[in-house]
Amino acid sequence: MTTRFRPVATLTAVAVVLAAALPVGIAVGQDATPPAPPATEDAAPGRMPVFEDMDTDGDGTITAEERAARAAARFAAADADGNGTLSAEELVAAMTAAEAERQARRAARMVERLDTDGDGAVSAAEFAAGPSERMFARLDADNDGTLSAEEWEAGREMMAEMRDGRG
């Protein structure tokens, strides 16, 4: 017996899995418990969500029902036309919105860190005095005001270690 590739069924299955990774929180159905507002940033695709966001009743545990309600809510939020399936366009829209929200939070944190005069914006001087200046000083091991190829490579290795969780 041969197995037929069924694109609609496959897309629907993929959509369900992807929808569970979308950072939205609208409850569906009359009996669904609405998710609590996010305590912190929601999970990026491939990362675990924040525990408090999953524990909607606040009892210190995540039940199968809470997980299912969250998945259903995320699916419903992505299902823009309400037809019970997710098209590629709906997935792209939901993923784009999630990424835009993540970038907006990141930009707000950057402004908060770099805006030293408190005017709500980052000037060229504030930007130049930010992390790149501090990183340059950190990499300039011999304090000569320049970075040699060896200092540069040491900095790349340090960043790789930090990125890999070893630093």
C-alpha positions in Angstrom: 0.0 0.0 0.0 1.4 3.4 -0.9 1.0 6.5 1.2 -0.3 9.5 -0.6 1.1 12.9 0.2 -1.8 15.1 1.3 -0.8 18.7 1.2 -3.8 20.1 3.0 -3.6 17.6 5.8 0.2 18.2 6.0 -0.2 22.0 6.1 -2.9 21.7 8.8 -0.7 19.5 10.9 2.3 21.8 10.5 0.1 24.8 11.2 -1.1 23.3 14.5 2.5 22.7 15.6 3.6 26.2 14.5 0.6 27.8 16.1 1.6 26.5 19.5 4.8 28.5 19.1 3.1 31.8 18.3 3.2 34.4 21.1 -0.4 35.4 21.3 -2.9 34.8 24.1 -6.6 35.0 23.2 -8.8 32.4 24.8 -11.2 30.4 22.6 -14.5 28.7 23.4 -16.8 29.3 26.3 -15.1 26.9 28.7 -11.5 27.9 27.9 -9.6 29.7 30.7 -8.1 32.8 29.3 -4.3 32.9 29.6 -2.8 35.3 32.2 -1.1 38.3 30.7 2.5 37.5 30.0 4.7 37.9 33.1 7.8 38.5 30.9 8.7 38.0 27.3 6.9 35.2 25.6 8.8 32.4 24.1 10.5 32.8 20.8 10.0 29.9 18.3 12.0 27.0 19.6 12.2 28.3 23.2 10.2 27.3 26.2 7.5 29.8 27.2 7.6 31.6 30.5 6.2 29.3 33.3 3.9 31.9 34.7 2.3 32.4 31.2 1.5 28.7 31.0 0.3 28.3 34.6 -2.9 30.3 34.0 -4.5 29.6 37.3 -1.4 30.4 39.3 -1.3 27.2 41.3 2.3 26.4 40.6 1.7 23.7 38.1 0.9 23.4 34.4 -1.9 21.0 33.6 -2.6 19.3 30.3 -5.7 21.5 30.2 -3.7 24.7 30.5 -1.4 23.6 27.8 -4.3 22.6 25.5 -6.1 25.9 26.2 -3.0 27.9 25.4 -2.5 25.9 22.1 -6.1 26.4 21.2 -5.9 30.1 22.0 -2.8 30.6 19.9 -4.4 28.7 17.0 -7.6 30.7 17.1 -5.6 34.0 17.3 -3.7 33.0 14.1 -6.9 31.8 12.3 -7.8 35.2 11.0 -10.7 34.1 8.9 -12.1 31.8 11.6 -12.4 28.8 9.3 -10.7 26.3 11.7 -7.5 26.0 9.5 -4.4 28.0 9.1 -3.3 29.0 5.6 0.3 29.8 4.9 -0.7 33.5 4.7 -2.2 33.3 8.2 0.9 31.7 9.6 3.1 34.3 8.0 1.0 37.1 9.4 1.0 35.6 12.9 4.7 34.9 12.8 5.4 38.4 11.4 3.4 40.0 14.1 5.1 37.9 16.8 8.5 38.9 15.4 7.5 42.6 15.3 6.4 42.5 18.9 9.7 40.9 19.9 11.7 43.5 18.0 9.7 46.3 19.6 10.5 45.0 23.1 14.1 44.7 22.1 14.2 48.2 20.7 12.6 49.6 23.9 15.2 47.9 26.0 17.9 49.3 23.8 16.5 52.9 24.2 16.2 52.3 28.0 19.9 51.3 28.2 21.4 53.8 25.8 19.3 56.9 26.4 21.5 58.6 29.1 19.9 62.0 29.0 16.4 60.6 29.4 14.8 62.2 26.4 13.3 58.9 25.1 15.6 58.7 22.1 19.1 57.7 21.4 21.4 60.3 19.9 24.4 59.6 17.8 26.7 60.4 20.8 24.7 58.0 23.1 24.8 55.3 20.5 28.6 55.7 20.0 29.1 55.6 23.7 27.1 52.4 24.0 28.1 48.8 24.1 30.4 49.0 21.0 32.7 51.5 22.8 32.8 49.4 25.9 33.4 46.3 23.9 36.3 47.9 22.0 37.9 48.9 25.3 37.4 45.4 26.6 39.0 43.8 23.6 42.0 46.3 23.5 44.0 44.1 25.8 47.2 46.2 25.6 45.3 49.5 25.9 47.0 51.0 22.8 43.7 52.4 21.4 43.7 49.9 18.5 42.7 46.3 18.0 45.2 43.8 16.6 44.1 40.8 14.6 44.9 38.7 17.7 42.7 40.9 20.0 39.9 40.8 17.4 40.0 37.0 17.2 40.1 36.7 21.0 36.9 38.9 21.1 35.2 36.6 18.5 36.1 33.6 20.6 34.7 35.3 23.7 31.5 36.2 22.0 31.1 32.6 20.7 31.6 31.3 24.2 29.0 33.7 25.6 26.6 32.8 22.8 27.1 29.1 23.5 26.5 29.6 27.2 30.1 29.0 28.3 31.0 32.5 29.2 
